[in-house]
Amino acid sequence: MQDLKQRTKKLAIACWLFCRDVPKSREYDAWARQLIRCSASVGANYRAAQRAKSTADFLNKLKIVEEEADETIYWLELFAEVIPERNQKIEDLLSEANQVLAIIVASIKTVKKNM
């Protein structure tokens, strides 16, 4: 799934670019760091899943991707609450993160069904 590898990488970069433009303060900084970490982890763990040693390993790695994508959505939702003037960008990021999450959840269900 080369497309999903690219999408997860683009999501991480888009979140990084968003965080680069967030106001500089201790409070925003903590959330920005969390968003950067989890959004990058989505792609990193998806890549790791592609190198899984077994179906069970693949499933476990996909579950990590699911958790990281969900966490990405959480931090974006928090930013939407406190920086409403950036909501259009946040909504775009949320849309992409939710689409990636839906793809991963569907993949997990398919793997479980085929086990």
Residue pairs with C-beta under 8 A, 6 or more apart in sequence:
1 50
4 46
4 100
4 103
5 43
5 46
5 47
5 50
7 96
7 99
7 100
8 42
8 43
8 46
8 100
9 43
10 96
11 39
11 42
11 43
11 72
11 93
11 96
11 97
11 100
12 36
12 39
12 40
12 42
12 43
14 92
14 93
14 96
15 35
15 36
15 39
15 40
15 72
15 76
15 93
16 36
16 39
16 40
18 35
18 79
18 86
18 89
18 90
18 93
19 32
19 33
19 35
19 36
21 86
22 28
22 31
22 32
22 79
22 83
22 86
23 83
31 75
31 78
31 79
34 71
34 75
35 72
35 75
35 76
35 79
38 68
38 71
38 72
38 75
39 68
39 72
39 97
41 64
41 68
42 65
42 68
42 69
42 72
42 97
42 100
45 61
45 64
45 65
45 68
46 61
46 62
46 65
46 104
48 61
49 58
49 61
49 62
49 65
52 58
52 61
55 111
55 114
55 115
56 115
58 111
59 108
59 111
59 112
59 115
62 104
62 107
62 108
62 111
63 108
65 104
66 101
66 104
66 105
66 108
69 97
69 100
69 101
69 104
70 101
72 97
73 94
73 97
73 98
73 101
76 90
76 93
76 94
76 97
77 94
79 86
79 90
80 86
80 87
80 90
80 91
80 94
83 90
